[in-house]
């Protein structure tokens, strides 16, 4: 979907909705693991729908 810590409200809600849809399908959400922006929004949406999320951080 893209990244970035600075995201407008519409994009945030789109990512949150997509995360929720991923969870509802029973899929695993895999992202960069950041606690902000699009990555946070998609993970939040998945978790709100009892989904499994995996965040990958460098290092």
C-alpha positions in Angstrom: 0.0 0.0 0.0 2.9 2.3 0.6 4.4 3.6 3.7 5.2 6.8 5.5 4.5 8.1 8.9 2.6 11.1 7.7 -0.7 10.0 6.2 -4.0 11.8 5.6 -7.2 10.6 7.3 -8.6 9.0 4.2 -5.5 6.9 3.5 -5.4 5.9 7.2 -9.0 4.7 7.1 -8.5 2.9 3.8 -5.5 1.0 5.3 -7.4 0.2 8.4 -10.3 -1.1 6.4 -8.0 -3.2 4.2 -6.4 -4.7 7.3 -9.8 -5.6 8.6 -10.7 -7.3 5.3 -7.5 -9.3 5.3 -8.3 -10.5 8.8 -11.9 -11.4 7.9 -10.5 -13.6 5.0 -8.4 -15.4 7.5 -5.2 -14.2 6.0 -2.1 -13.0 7.9 -1.2 -9.3 7.6 2.6 -8.9 7.0 4.1 -5.4 7.1 7.1 -3.4 8.1 6.1 -3.3 11.8 6.2 0.5 12.3 3.9 1.9 15.0 2.7 4.8 12.8 1.2 5.7 9.5 -0.1 3.1 7.0 1.5 0.2 8.7 -0.1 1.0 12.1 -3.5 1.5 10.4 -3.5 -1.8 8.6 -2.4 -3.7 11.7 -5.0 -1.9 13.8 -7.7 -2.9 11.3 -6.6 -6.5 11.3 -6.4 -6.7 15.1 -9.8 -5.1 15.5 -11.1 -8.1 13.5 -9.2 -10.7 15.5 -6.5 -11.1 12.7 -2.9 -12.2 13.0 -0.3 -9.5 12.2 3.4 -9.9 11.7 5.8 -6.9 11.6 9.2 -7.2 10.2 11.8 -4.8 11.4 15.4 -4.3 10.1 18.3 -5.3 12.2 
